[in-house]
Amino acid sequence: MPSNANLSVNVFNHTFRNPVIPAAGPNVGSGEMVRRTAEGGAGGLLAKTISSIAAPVPHPNMVRMGKDSLLNTELWSELSPEQWFDHEYDIALAAAREHGLPLIASIGYTAEELASLAPRLEAIGIDIIEFSIHYLDAQKLIDTARALRNAVSIPIVAKLSPHAGDLGEIARVLEPYVDGFACINSFGPTLMIDIEHAQPLLGSKFGFGWLSGAALKPLALRSVFEVARVTSKPVIAVGGVSRGEDLIEYFMAGASLVGVCTAALLNGAKVYGKIADEAAQWLDAHGYTHIEEVRGVYLERFREGQRVVTTVEQTAWVDESRCKSCTVCEKVCQFDALKAPPKTLAHVDSAACTSCGLCVSVCPFDAIELRQRNLAA
Ligand SMILES: Cc1cc2nc3c(=O)[nH]c(=O)nc-3n(C[C@H](O)[C@H](O)[C@H](O)COP(=O)(O)O)c2cc1C
């Protein structure tokens, strides 16, 4: 369905036709793949991380976990910087100019590597540089960011790793040197085992890999909120974006763009446009005309947190016009407060209900809500 909502955003002094961009990964592992993301509806472009040498990547290096998460043991690009500068960036830049989109290049990792790669990227017309940092040491973080800042005048974005500690604090330390942040990189190391053969599923030494996709989203969302709380510079939210609602959620937490890797690996390049379309439809349905209207609304309301209620002031309440007697709520109620025998509308014993909220979140028909005890009769 065509949508009226405007998704175009201006970030880092560039216009993105919508806020959905690729996040670094094999989805943008070559110039042609970057072109595919433009054709798939991405609002801006990004090319896979390169470094001073081609990455020695173990094989196999990706395995799906559950329906929509991944473990990977990729590193940066398996293509050499020469290959990127001689060939891949030309294709990516041509696609960017053809579609009128900004192109972000991603680089790593040491101060020396960034200082040597970045000016070459600026010289060929790259619009923005993202650098991945995994250091735990604050001085090393600053030295790296400063080296890049001194090397180029185009916008630079620090991509933060979830294991690096307090990302709000890291953002505060890096803020003087960078133009924005990307949150977060994949999380790990983690492990999956092939139990039929008692062997690793990934080719790394112990089968360890890094978690991404839906399982990462709550961690990423919390990180985006914490970073957006301490900086007014743009934050690219990365982690488990696969639907329009994910984009809305990240924007409410303060994001200015969202990055997509796992969902593109599992669903193909059309997913960027799909996410943007769904977000526009959500905005239409909720009476918004521009994506910027939802940006930061959660951040501003809960910047200082909410009142924490430790007494039981509420009870589950069943909207009988919505209840379909499915019995799901009874199964999850640990307190025997919900009775839902087959073919019977769910019923709450308010005296037993502890207002834990689990039934509300599992009801497939949105038939349960928490109400103040004195109003729930
Ligand atoms: C297979 C794979 C390779 C990745 N390679 C890179 C990389 O080269 N540089 C980087 O900064 N992040 C890399 N990432 C991390 C993603 O860019 C992203 O931060 C993370 O996967 C979370 O987003 P997602 O849930 O949309 O995948 C990679 C992720 C995956 C799954």
The ligand as an ORCA input file, in Angstrom:
! r2SCAN-3c Opt
* xyz 0 1
  C      28.545    -12.226      9.021
  C      28.742    -10.897      9.650
  C      29.849    -10.129      9.338
  C      30.046     -8.880      9.926
  N      31.125     -8.111      9.574
  C      31.290     -6.883     10.122
  C      32.348     -6.031      9.724
  O      33.124     -6.351      8.824
  N      32.479     -4.836     10.343
  C      31.619     -4.416     11.322
  O      31.774     -3.317     11.853
  N      30.570     -5.189     11.683
  C      30.392     -6.397     11.117
  N      29.319     -7.173     11.480
  C      28.373     -6.666     12.496
  C      27.157     -6.035     11.840
  O      27.512     -4.920     11.054
  C      26.133     -5.591     12.903
  O      26.751     -4.642     13.763
  C      25.630     -6.732     13.752
  O      25.548     -7.914     13.019
  C      24.250     -6.407     14.331
  O      23.323     -6.097     13.320
  P      22.275     -7.178     12.718
  O      21.553     -7.746     13.881
  O      21.417     -6.406     11.780
  O      23.102     -8.202     12.031
  C      29.104     -8.415     10.881
  C      27.979     -9.192     11.185
  C      27.784    -10.411     10.583
  C      26.554    -11.204     10.911
*
